């Protein structure tokens, strides 16, 4: 079953390769969506794909790359976009 989520990750997640980590993890699972830094220092992720693979990405967001320190991840489901393709950075 296809699923789309929006997640907000807080902690030490900017300037430590967190977004690149998420792009790699999402791309390796063939998920679509994007990630971006937010002005408050958090990172936002929108991801879509098979439910289990999206859940794996959320689990990886709790871990992050070695230089990060994640303090919280909030996730909400959003409507699936039928033509979503690729995973990218938003600026």
N, C-alpha and C positions, 0 to 999 in steps of 0.2 A: 504494500500500500504506500502510495506517495504521501509525503508530509512536507510542510514548510514551517520553519520556525524563525523567530527573531530572538536573538540572545544579546544580553548586555553583560559584559565581563568587567569586573572592577578589581582593582589592586594595582600592582606594578606591572602594567600591560602595554605601556607605550615606551618606545625607544629601546625595546629589548627583543625585537624580532617576532613579537606575538602575531601580528597580522600575516607575516610571511609563513609562520608556522601553520596558521589556520588555512591559508591558501593551499599550502602543500597537502595538509591532511584532507581538506575538502576535495581537491583535485584527484588525489589518490583513490578517493571513493566515488569519483565521477559525479559529485554533487554540483548543483548550480547555486548561484547566489553571489554574495559580496561580503566584504568586511571593511570597516572604516574606524578611524580614531574619532572620538567625540571630544568636545572642548573641555569636559570635566575630567579628562584623564582616563576614561573608560574606553572600551572597544565594543562596537556593535557588530553583530554577525547576522546575516540572513542566509539561510541555507535550505535547499530543497532537494529531495531525492527519496529513495526507499527509506521507510520509517526507521529500520534498524541501523542503516548507515548514517542517517541524520543523528540518531541517538549516540552513535559512536563518536561523531564529531563533537557533540555537546560534552561527552565524557572527556575528550581530549582538551576541550576548552577549559575544563576544571584543572587540568595539569599544566598546560602551556609549555613553552620552551624552558630550558634550564635557567635562563636569566630572569624569568618572570616570577611573580608571586601573586597568584589569583586568590582574592579574598571572597568573591561571590560571583555566581553566574545565575542570572534570572532568564527564564525562557518562557516564551508564549507562542502558541501555534497561530499561524496566519493562513489565509486562503492560498491554496496551491495555484501557481501561475502556469498555465498549460504550455507555454512556449519558452520557458526558462532554459537557458543553455550557458554553460561555462561558469567559472568562479573567478572573481576579480576583486581588485582593490577599488574602493571609492575614495575620492579625496575631497 
